[in-house]
Amino acid sequence: MYQYDSIDKTIVAERVEQFRDQVKRHLAGELSASDLQPLRLRNGLYMQIHAHMLRVSIPYGLLSAQQMRTLAHVARKYDRGYGHFTTRQNIQFNWPALADVPDILEDLSKVEMHSIQTSGNCIRNISSDHYAGVATDEIIDPRPYCEIIRQWSTLHPEFYWLPRKFKIAVTGATTDRAAVQFHDIGLEVVEHATQGIGFRVYVGGGLGRTPVIGKVIKEFLPRADILSYCEAVLRVYNLHGRRDNKFKARIKILVNALGIDEFRDQVEADWAHFKDGELKLHDTDFETMQGFFPPPNYVELDDGDTRVEKWRQLDSRFKAWYDNNTAAHRQAGYRIVNVSLKEHGVAPGDATDAQMDALADIAEQFSFGEIRVTHEQNLVLADVEERQLLDIWKALDAVRLATPNIGSVNDMICCPGLDFCSLANASSISIAKQINEKFNDFQALYDIGEVKLKMSGCMNACGHHHVGHIGILGVDKKGEEWYQLTVGGDASNQAALGARLGPAIAKDKVSDAIDDILSVYREQRDEGERLLDTFRRVGVDPFKDRVYAEEA
């Protein structure tokens, strides 16, 4: 992991004391709520329905065991005993008292954590592949590139008050697990025959009220130019992005208004003035940063430990967990372990303080003391020896973190919805519960196969419903909660927005509608097809006809 130097520590400590004084003045009546608002937002503090919500930054989803224990401490001391892991690889606490937030930030700073730029119209947390460094299809480890961008973008004076929030993602593998085409800037690794490693650059992607797939602005950008080119993109956006209407202020609106060719011309013209200046990166820069992310001290092992197959045959629960919650590792004799935060009856993405403490212990014992946060509200232990899989499964199972449902219908993404969020139109957590109760037969789930079900309680799309294989959007109809369904979305390499099925359906009918969609899939699928593949072959009409058959 990247380790703070004295400058990093000083900046974060000074920021904590600055915010402590701001909160103190506000509570004393010397600083109005409206004056405090932009200050608290720059420190990751929102006001929700019941209380404040603090969003803590987890750069590119990477946590140490020590940091996880501190998050558990925050949940236990300052919140209600749990935290909520998000689709942007961060964590949120839903119940902190305003007076306690400076103390929380101070406790976080002791383990090199903060909440700087987790909200507000600035460059947000840099996100990436949760399998970074261990994926079998990886070309380069994206984490050093993410860290270089993070350092450049944090407290950048020119981009601290942008027209709207700005999100950057980096992927270093052939499979996109970072949804780069749905970010304001997405960087996808490319190997050039003569120029080496570089990136295909996407711009203007995003979800929310106006979902847009990012457009390619540059087919190959040498890695030396990633900072200067990002700076040029942001300069053009900062100059021309709308500030009169926050719903029209994202860069995707500007790119669509100008057209990608005109936008590209402006970026290239601006970039020409400083592309060879101080933002030009050199091999030593990458080597230095790569030094913070060395491979762990792997034990030399052979692939395919024979005990794993024996364990699978002897215990059906272990078999289900191994088959669904572990993935291939690039190092012989190791597996990637996905930790499900989708136990039935629990809000997706939530983890208790006890579970976080246990995960820290498990990570230290089995995975070099490291934990990753995924875009799908789960966690990853990336470096587990195959010979230790039975033991780690037992340890996770003991704290209810071994639900064998990764990639299934009830491994759903779910925003906090109307239970917490002041922007929401409808509940999300209650719908997740309804779906879990409907689909509680794991063998049936395994027969269905991979389904990315994603749900948002409003058009802001924090649950990424637009890109779910099945998407659910909560809407308000005359004070009642209704839900719109989409099918066919995809956040990976073949990026696609889901096709809307039809009118919103009643709250108590959502799980039945999901069952109808899956029934069509089971009837129509060819051998080896996922739901997404079948949809692409047969189109939306068969699904629409089944869901609305009773109304016909």
C-alpha positions as CSV (number, residue, x, y, z in Angstrom):
1,M,0.0,0.0,0.0
2,Y,1.0,3.6,-0.4
3,Q,2.4,5.0,2.8
4,Y,2.0,8.6,3.9
5,D,5.1,10.7,4.2
6,S,5.5,13.7,6.5
7,I,3.8,16.0,4.0
8,D,0.7,13.7,3.7
9,K,0.4,13.5,7.5
10,T,0.7,17.2,8.0
11,I,-1.9,18.0,5.3
12,V,-4.5,15.6,6.8
13,A,-3.8,16.6,10.4
14,E,-4.2,20.3,9.5
15,R,-7.4,19.5,7.7
16,V,-8.8,17.8,10.7
17,E,-8.1,20.8,13.0
18,Q,-9.5,23.2,10.4
19,F,-12.7,21.3,10.3
20,R,-12.8,20.9,14.1
21,D,-12.8,24.7,14.4
22,Q,-15.5,25.1,11.7
23,V,-17.8,22.6,13.5
24,K,-17.1,24.3,16.9
25,R,-18.0,27.7,15.4
26,H,-21.2,26.3,13.9
27,L,-22.3,24.7,17.1
28,A,-21.6,28.0,18.9
29,G,-23.9,29.8,16.5
30,E,-21.0,31.7,14.8
31,L,-21.2,29.8,11.5
32,S,-24.6,29.3,9.8
33,A,-25.7,26.0,8.4
34,S,-25.5,27.4,4.8
35,D,-21.9,28.6,5.4
36,L,-21.0,25.2,6.9
37,Q,-22.5,23.2,4.0
38,P,-19.7,23.6,1.5
39,L,-17.1,23.1,4.2
40,R,-18.7,19.8,5.5
41,L,-19.1,18.5,2.0
42,R,-15.4,18.9,1.3
43,N,-15.0,16.7,4.4
44,G,-17.3,14.0,3.2
45,L,-20.2,14.9,5.5
46,Y,-23.8,14.9,4.1
47,M,-27.1,15.6,5.8
48,Q,-29.6,12.7,5.3
49,I,-33.1,12.1,6.5
50,H,-32.3,11.1,10.1
51,A,-28.8,12.3,10.7
52,H,-25.5,13.2,9.1
53,M,-23.7,10.7,6.9
54,L,-19.9,10.5,6.8
55,R,-18.3,9.0,3.7
56,V,-14.7,7.8,4.2
57,S,-12.3,7.5,1.3
58,I,-10.8,4.1,0.5
59,P,-8.6,4.9,-2.5
60,Y,-9.0,2.3,-5.3
61,G,-10.7,0.1,-2.6
62,L,-7.5,-0.9,-0.8
63,L,-7.5,-1.4,3.0
64,S,-5.0,-2.7,5.6
65,A,-6.1,-4.8,8.5
66,Q,-5.2,-1.9,10.8
67,Q,-7.4,0.5,8.8
68,M,-10.3,-2.0,8.9
69,R,-10.0,-2.2,12.7
70,T,-10.2,1.6,12.8
71,L,-13.4,1.5,10.7
72,A,-14.8,-1.0,13.2
73,H,-13.8,1.3,16.0
74,V,-15.6,4.2,14.4
75,A,-18.8,2.1,13.8
76,R,-18.7,1.0,17.5
77,K,-17.9,4.2,19.2
78,Y,-19.5,6.9,17.0
79,D,-22.2,5.1,15.0
80,R,-24.7,2.2,15.5
81,G,-22.3,-0.6,15.2
82,Y,-22.0,-1.0,11.4
83,G,-20.8,0.7,8.2
84,H,-22.0,0.6,4.6
85,F,-19.6,-0.2,1.8
86,T,-20.5,1.6,-1.4
87,T,-20.3,1.1,-5.2
88,R,-17.4,3.6,-5.3
89,Q,-15.2,1.4,-3.0
90,N,-15.7,3.7,0.0
91,I,-17.5,3.3,3.3
92,Q,-20.3,5.4,4.8
93,F,-21.4,5.8,8.4
94,N,-25.1,6.8,8.7
95,W,-25.4,8.0,12.3
96,P,-22.5,10.2,13.4
97,A,-23.2,13.2,15.6
98,L,-21.9,16.4,14.1
99,A,-19.9,17.2,17.2
100,D,-18.1,13.8,17.0
101,V,-17.0,14.1,13.3
102,P,-13.7,15.9,14.0
103,D,-12.8,13.2,16.5
104,I,-13.7,10.5,13.9
105,L,-11.5,12.2,11.3
106,E,-8.7,12.4,13.8
107,D,-9.0,8.7,14.6
108,L,-9.0,8.0,10.9
109,S,-5.9,10.1,10.3
110,K,-3.9,8.0,12.7
111,V,-4.2,5.1,10.2
112,E,-3.7,7.2,7.1
113,M,-7.4,7.6,6.2
114,H,-9.6,10.7,5.6
115,S,-12.8,11.8,4.0
116,I,-11.3,14.6,1.8
117,Q,-13.1,15.0,-1.5
118,T,-15.6,12.2,-1.0
119,S,-18.3,14.7,-1.8
120,G,-18.6,18.2,-3.3
121,N,-17.9,19.4,-6.8
122,C,-14.4,18.1,-7.0
123,I,-12.4,15.1,-8.2
124,R,-13.7,12.2,-6.1
125,N,-12.1,8.9,-5.0
126,I,-10.1,7.3,-7.8
127,S,-11.5,3.8,-8.3
128,S,-10.1,0.7,-9.9
129,D,-10.2,-3.1,-10.3
130,H,-10.7,-4.9,-7.0
131,Y,-8.6,-7.8,-8.4
132,A,-5.7,-5.4,-9.1
133,G,-2.3,-7.1,-9.0
134,V,-3.7,-10.7,-8.8
135,A,-6.1,-11.0,-11.8
136,T,-5.2,-13.7,-14.4
137,D,-6.0,-11.3,-17.3
138,E,-4.0,-8.3,-16.0
139,I,-1.7,-6.4,-18.3
140,I,-0.5,-3.9,-15.7
141,D,-1.2,-3.3,-12.0
142,P,-3.4,-0.2,-12.1
143,R,-2.9,0.8,-8.5
144,P,0.3,2.8,-9.0
145,Y,-1.4,4.8,-11.7
146,C,-4.4,5.4,-9.5
147,E,-2.2,6.6,-6.7
148,I,-0.3,9.0,-9.0
149,I,-3.7,10.4,-10.1
150,R,-4.9,10.6,-6.5
151,Q,-1.9,12.6,-5.4
152,W,-2.2,15.0,-8.3
153,S,-6.0,15.5,-7.9
154,T,-6.2,15.9,-4.1
155,L,-6.7,19.5,-3.1
156,H,-5.9,20.6,-6.7
157,P,-6.6,24.3,-6.5
158,E,-7.9,24.7,-10.1
159,F,-10.3,21.7,-9.9
160,Y,-11.6,22.2,-6.3
161,W,-14.8,24.0,-7.4
162,L,-15.8,22.3,-10.6
163,P,-19.2,22.7,-12.2
164,R,-20.1,19.3,-10.7
165,K,-18.5,16.2,-9.2
166,F,-15.9,14.3,-11.2
167,K,-15.0,10.6,-11.2
168,I,-12.0,8.8,-12.6
169,A,-11.5,5.1,-13.0
170,V,-8.5,3.0,-14.1
171,T,-8.4,-0.6,-15.3
172,G,-5.3,-2.6,-16.1
173,A,-6.8,-5.9,-17.3
174,T,-8.5,-7.1,-20.4
175,T,-11.7,-7.5,-18.4
176,D,-13.1,-4.2,-17.2
177,R,-14.1,-4.7,-13.6
178,A,-14.0,-0.9,-12.9
179,A,-16.8,0.3,-15.3
180,V,-14.4,2.8,-17.0
181,Q,-16.9,3.7,-19.7
182,F,-19.3,5.1,-17.1
183,H,-16.9,7.6,-15.5
184,D,-16.1,11.2,-16.3
185,I,-12.7,10.0,-17.4
186,G,-12.0,6.3,-17.8
187,L,-8.5,4.9,-18.5
188,E,-8.3,1.4,-20.1
189,V,-4.9,-0.1,-20.5
190,V,-3.6,-0.7,-24.0
191,E,-0.4,-2.3,-25.1
192,H,1.1,-0.6,-28.2
193,A,3.5,-2.5,-30.5
194,T,6.2,0.2,-30.4
195,Q,5.1,2.7,-27.6
196,G,4.6,0.2,-24.9
197,I,2.0,0.7,-22.2
198,G,-0.6,3.4,-22.6
199,F,-4.4,3.9,-22.1
200,R,-7.5,4.2,-24.2
201,V,-9.2,7.3,-22.8
202,Y,-13.0,7.5,-22.4
203,V,-14.7,10.8,-21.5
204,G,-18.2,11.8,-20.6
205,G,-19.5,8.6,-19.2
206,G,-21.9,8.5,-16.3
207,L,-25.3,7.4,-14.9
208,G,-27.8,9.4,-12.9
209,R,-30.6,11.3,-14.6
210,T,-28.9,11.2,-17.9
211,P,-27.1,7.9,-18.4
212,V,-24.4,8.0,-21.0
213,I,-21.7,5.6,-22.2
214,G,-18.4,7.3,-22.4
215,K,-16.9,8.2,-25.7
216,V,-13.3,7.5,-26.8
217,I,-11.4,10.7,-26.9
218,K,-8.0,9.2,-27.4
219,E,-7.3,5.6,-28.7
220,F,-3.8,5.5,-27.3
221,L,-2.3,7.9,-24.6
222,P,1.3,7.1,-23.5
223,R,1.4,6.5,-19.8
224,A,3.8,9.4,-19.4
225,D,1.0,11.8,-20.4
226,I,-1.9,10.6,-18.1
227,L,-1.7,13.6,-15.8
228,S,-1.3,16.3,-18.4
229,Y,-4.1,14.9,-20.5
230,C,-6.5,14.6,-17.6
231,E,-5.6,18.1,-16.7
232,A,-6.4,19.3,-20.3
233,V,-9.8,17.5,-20.1
234,L,-10.6,19.1,-16.8
235,R,-9.5,22.5,-17.9
236,V,-11.9,22.4,-20.9
237,Y,-14.7,21.1,-18.7
238,N,-14.0,23.7,-16.0
239,L,-14.2,26.5,-18.5
240,H,-17.3,25.4,-20.4
241,G,-19.3,23.2,-18.0
242,R,-22.6,24.6,-17.0
243,R,-23.0,26.2,-13.5
244,D,-26.5,27.5,-13.9
245,N,-28.2,24.1,-13.6
246,K,-26.7,21.3,-11.5
247,F,-28.7,18.7,-13.5
248,K,-26.9,19.8,-16.7
249,A,-23.5,20.4,-15.1
250,R,-21.7,17.0,-15.5
251,I,-19.0,16.7,-18.2
252,K,-21.2,14.2,-20.1
253,I,-23.7,17.0,-20.9
254,L,-20.8,19.2,-22.2
255,V,-19.4,16.4,-24.4
256,N,-22.8,15.7,-25.9
257,A,-23.5,19.3,-26.5
258,L,-20.2,20.0,-28.2
259,G,-19.9,16.6,-29.8
260,I,-16.9,14.4,-29.1
261,D,-14.9,15.7,-32.1
262,E,-15.2,19.4,-31.0
263,F,-14.5,18.5,-27.4
264,R,-11.4,16.5,-28.5
265,D,-10.2,19.4,-30.6
266,Q,-10.4,21.8,-27.6
267,V,-8.7,19.3,-25.3
268,E,-5.9,18.7,-27.8
269,A,-5.4,22.4,-28.4
270,D,-5.1,23.1,-24.7
271,W,-2.9,20.1,-24.0
272,A,-0.4,21.2,-26.6
273,H,0.6,24.2,-24.5
274,F,1.9,22.1,-21.5
275,K,2.0,18.4,-22.5
276,D,5.8,18.4,-22.3
277,G,6.0,20.4,-19.0
278,E,6.2,19.4,-15.4
279,L,3.3,17.0,-15.5
280,K,5.1,14.7,-17.9
281,L,5.8,11.5,-16.1
282,H,9.0,9.4,-16.3
283,D,9.9,5.7,-15.8
284,T,11.4,6.6,-12.4
285,D,8.0,8.0,-11.3
286,F,6.3,4.7,-12.1
287,E,9.0,2.6,-10.6
288,T,8.9,4.6,-7.4
289,M,5.1,4.3,-7.1
290,Q,5.2,0.6,-8.1
291,G,7.5,0.2,-5.1
292,F,4.6,0.8,-2.8
293,F,2.7,-2.1,-4.3
294,P,5.2,-5.0,-4.4
295,P,4.0,-8.6,-4.8
296,P,3.5,-10.3,-1.4
297,N,6.0,-12.9,-0.2
298,Y,4.2,-15.8,-1.9
299,V,5.0,-19.3,-0.9
300,E,6.1,-21.5,-3.9
301,L,3.1,-23.8,-4.4
302,D,1.6,-25.9,-7.2
303,D,-1.8,-25.2,-8.6
304,G,-4.7,-27.5,-7.8
305,D,-4.1,-28.6,-4.2
306,T,-5.7,-32.1,-4.1
307,R,-7.3,-31.4,-0.7
308,V,-9.6,-28.8,-2.2
309,E,-11.4,-31.3,-4.3
310,K,-11.7,-33.7,-1.3
311,W,-13.2,-30.8,0.7
312,R,-15.6,-30.0,-2.1
313,Q,-16.8,-33.6,-2.1
314,L,-17.2,-33.9,1.6
315,D,-19.0,-30.7,2.4
316,S,-21.6,-29.3,0.0
317,R,-21.6,-25.9,1.8
318,F,-17.9,-25.5,1.2
319,K,-18.3,-26.6,-2.4
320,A,-21.0,-24.0,-3.0
321,W,-18.8,-21.3,-1.4
322,Y,-15.6,-22.4,-3.3
323,D,-17.5,-22.6,-6.6
324,N,-19.2,-19.2,-6.3
325,N,-17.0,-17.0,-4.0
326,T,-13.5,-17.8,-5.1
327,A,-11.7,-16.9,-8.3
328,A,-8.5,-17.9,-10.1
329,H,-5.3,-16.2,-9.1
330,R,-2.2,-15.4,-11.2
331,Q,0.1,-17.0,-8.6
332,A,0.2,-20.8,-8.5
333,G,-1.4,-22.3,-5.5
334,Y,-3.5,-19.2,-4.5
335,R,-7.1,-18.2,-4.9
336,I,-8.9,-14.9,-4.7
337,V,-11.6,-15.0,-2.0
338,N,-14.7,-12.8,-2.4
339,V,-16.4,-12.0,0.9
340,S,-20.2,-11.6,0.5
341,L,-21.8,-8.7,2.3
342,K,-25.2,-9.9,1.1
343,E,-26.4,-12.3,3.8
344,H,-30.2,-12.7,3.8
345,G,-31.9,-10.2,6.1
346,V,-29.0,-7.7,6.0
347,A,-28.9,-4.5,3.9
348,P,-26.5,-5.2,1.0
349,G,-23.1,-3.7,1.7
350,D,-23.5,-3.5,5.4
351,A,-20.9,-4.9,7.8
352,T,-20.9,-4.8,11.6
353,D,-18.1,-3.7,13.8
354,A,-17.6,-7.3,14.9
355,Q,-17.4,-8.5,11.3
356,M,-14.9,-5.8,10.4
357,D,-12.7,-6.7,13.4
358,A,-13.0,-10.4,12.4
359,L,-12.1,-9.6,8.8
360,A,-9.0,-7.7,9.9
361,D,-7.9,-10.8,11.9
362,I,-8.7,-13.1,9.0
363,A,-6.8,-10.9,6.5
364,E,-3.7,-11.0,8.7
365,Q,-3.9,-14.7,9.1
366,F,-4.7,-15.7,5.5
367,S,-4.1,-12.8,3.1
368,F,-1.1,-10.6,4.0
369,G,-3.2,-8.2,6.1
370,E,-5.0,-6.7,3.1
371,I,-8.7,-6.2,2.2
372,R,-10.3,-4.8,-1.0
373,V,-13.7,-3.2,-1.4
374,T,-15.5,-4.0,-4.7
375,H,-17.8,-1.9,-6.9
376,E,-20.5,-4.4,-6.0
377,Q,-20.5,-3.8,-2.3
378,N,-18.5,-6.9,-1.3
379,L,-15.0,-7.3,0.0
380,V,-12.0,-9.3,-1.4
381,L,-9.2,-11.2,0.3
382,A,-6.9,-11.3,-2.7
383,D,-4.1,-13.7,-1.7
384,V,-5.2,-16.9,0.0
385,E,-3.3,-20.2,-0.3
386,E,-5.4,-23.0,-1.7
387,R,-4.4,-25.2,1.2
388,Q,-5.9,-22.7,3.6
389,L,-9.3,-22.4,1.9
390,L,-11.1,-24.7,4.3
391,D,-9.9,-22.8,7.3
392,I,-10.7,-19.4,5.9
393,W,-14.1,-20.6,4.9
394,K,-14.8,-21.7,8.5
395,A,-13.5,-18.4,9.8
396,L,-15.7,-16.4,7.4
397,D,-18.7,-18.6,8.1
398,A,-18.4,-18.1,11.8
399,V,-19.0,-14.4,11.4
400,R,-21.7,-14.8,8.6
401,L,-19.5,-13.6,5.8
402,A,-19.5,-16.8,3.7
403,T,-22.9,-16.6,2.0
404,P,-22.2,-18.4,-1.3
405,N,-24.0,-16.0,-3.6
406,I,-21.4,-13.9,-5.5
407,G,-22.7,-13.1,-9.0
408,S,-26.2,-14.5,-8.3
409,V,-29.6,-12.8,-8.2
410,N,-29.3,-12.0,-4.5
411,D,-25.8,-10.6,-4.7
412,M,-27.5,-7.4,-5.6
413,I,-26.3,-3.8,-5.5
414,C,-28.5,-1.7,-3.4
415,C,-28.3,2.0,-2.4
416,P,-29.6,3.1,1.1
417,G,-32.7,4.4,-0.6
418,L,-35.6,6.0,1.3
419,D,-34.5,4.4,4.6
420,F,-31.7,7.0,4.9
421,C,-31.2,9.2,1.8
422,S,-32.9,12.5,1.6
423,L,-32.8,12.4,-2.2
424,A,-34.5,9.0,-2.6
425,N,-38.0,8.5,-3.9
426,A,-38.4,4.9,-2.8
427,S,-37.0,2.2,-0.6
428,S,-34.3,-0.1,-1.8
429,I,-33.4,-2.1,1.3
430,S,-37.0,-3.4,1.6
431,I,-37.0,-4.5,-2.0
432,A,-33.7,-6.4,-1.5
433,K,-35.3,-8.2,1.4
434,Q,-38.3,-9.1,-0.8
435,I,-36.1,-10.5,-3.5
436,N,-34.0,-12.5,-1.0
437,E,-37.1,-14.0,0.4
438,K,-38.4,-14.9,-3.1
439,F,-35.0,-16.4,-4.2
440,N,-33.8,-18.4,-1.2
441,D,-33.1,-21.7,-3.0
442,F,-29.4,-21.5,-3.7
443,Q,-29.4,-24.5,-6.1
444,A,-32.0,-22.6,-8.2
445,L,-29.8,-19.5,-8.1
446,Y,-26.8,-21.5,-9.3
447,D,-28.9,-22.9,-12.2
448,I,-29.8,-19.4,-13.2
449,G,-26.2,-18.4,-13.2
450,E,-24.7,-14.9,-13.3
451,V,-27.2,-12.1,-12.9
452,K,-26.1,-8.5,-12.1
453,L,-29.1,-7.1,-10.3
454,K,-28.7,-3.4,-9.4
455,M,-31.1,-1.2,-7.6
456,S,-31.4,2.6,-7.0
457,G,-33.9,4.5,-4.9
458,C,-33.9,7.5,-7.2
459,M,-32.6,8.8,-10.5
460,N,-29.2,9.6,-9.0
461,A,-28.4,6.0,-9.7
462,C,-26.1,5.3,-6.7
463,G,-27.1,1.6,-7.2
464,H,-26.1,1.7,-10.9
465,H,-29.4,0.4,-12.0
466,H,-28.9,1.5,-15.6
467,V,-26.1,-1.1,-16.1
468,G,-27.6,-4.0,-14.2
469,H,-28.4,-7.2,-16.2
470,I,-31.7,-6.4,-14.3
471,G,-32.1,-2.9,-13.1
472,I,-34.6,-1.6,-10.6
473,L,-35.4,2.1,-10.1
474,G,-37.6,3.4,-7.3
475,V,-40.0,6.2,-8.4
476,D,-42.7,8.2,-6.6
477,K,-46.2,8.1,-7.9
478,K,-48.5,10.3,-6.0
479,G,-46.8,9.6,-2.7
480,E,-46.5,5.8,-3.3
481,E,-43.4,3.8,-4.1
482,W,-43.3,2.2,-7.5
483,Y,-40.5,0.6,-9.4
484,Q,-39.3,0.7,-13.1
485,L,-37.4,-2.3,-14.5
486,T,-34.7,-2.5,-17.1
487,V,-33.0,-5.5,-18.7
488,G,-29.7,-5.9,-20.6
489,G,-27.4,-3.3,-18.9
490,D,-23.7,-4.0,-18.7
491,A,-20.9,-2.1,-17.0
492,S,-18.0,-4.2,-18.4
493,N,-16.2,-4.1,-21.8
494,Q,-19.4,-4.4,-23.8
495,A,-21.0,-1.4,-22.1
496,A,-24.7,-1.1,-22.5
497,L,-27.6,0.7,-20.9
498,G,-30.6,-1.4,-19.9
499,A,-33.7,-1.4,-21.9
500,R,-36.8,-0.2,-20.0
501,L,-39.5,-2.9,-19.8
502,G,-42.5,-0.6,-19.5
503,P,-44.5,1.3,-16.8
504,A,-43.5,1.1,-13.2
505,I,-44.9,-1.7,-11.1
506,A,-46.2,-1.8,-7.6
507,K,-43.9,-2.3,-4.7
508,D,-45.3,-5.7,-3.7
509,K,-44.9,-7.1,-7.3
510,V,-41.2,-6.5,-7.8
511,S,-39.9,-9.9,-6.9
512,D,-42.7,-11.5,-9.0
513,A,-41.6,-9.4,-12.0
514,I,-37.9,-10.5,-11.4
515,D,-39.2,-14.1,-11.4
516,D,-41.0,-13.5,-14.7
517,I,-37.8,-12.2,-16.3
518,L,-35.8,-15.2,-15.1
519,S,-38.5,-17.6,-16.3
520,V,-38.2,-16.2,-19.8
521,Y,-34.4,-16.6,-19.6
522,R,-34.7,-20.2,-18.5
523,E,-37.1,-21.0,-21.3
524,Q,-35.2,-19.1,-24.0
525,R,-31.5,-19.6,-23.2
526,D,-29.1,-21.6,-25.3
527,E,-26.5,-23.8,-23.6
528,G,-23.9,-21.7,-21.8
529,E,-25.7,-18.4,-22.2
530,R,-26.0,-15.9,-19.3
531,L,-29.1,-13.8,-18.9
532,L,-27.3,-11.0,-20.6
533,D,-26.4,-13.2,-23.6
534,T,-30.0,-14.4,-24.0
535,F,-31.3,-10.8,-23.8
536,R,-28.9,-9.7,-26.5
537,R,-30.1,-12.5,-28.8
538,V,-33.9,-12.4,-28.3
539,G,-34.4,-8.7,-27.4
540,V,-36.6,-7.0,-24.8
541,D,-40.0,-8.0,-26.1
542,P,-40.3,-11.6,-24.6
543,F,-39.4,-10.2,-21.2
544,K,-41.8,-7.3,-21.5
545,D,-44.6,-9.5,-22.6
546,R,-44.2,-11.9,-19.6
547,V,-43.9,-9.2,-17.0
548,Y,-47.0,-7.3,-18.2
549,A,-49.0,-10.3,-19.3
550,E,-51.6,-9.9,-16.6
551,E,-52.3,-6.3,-17.7
552,A,-52.8,-7.2,-21.3
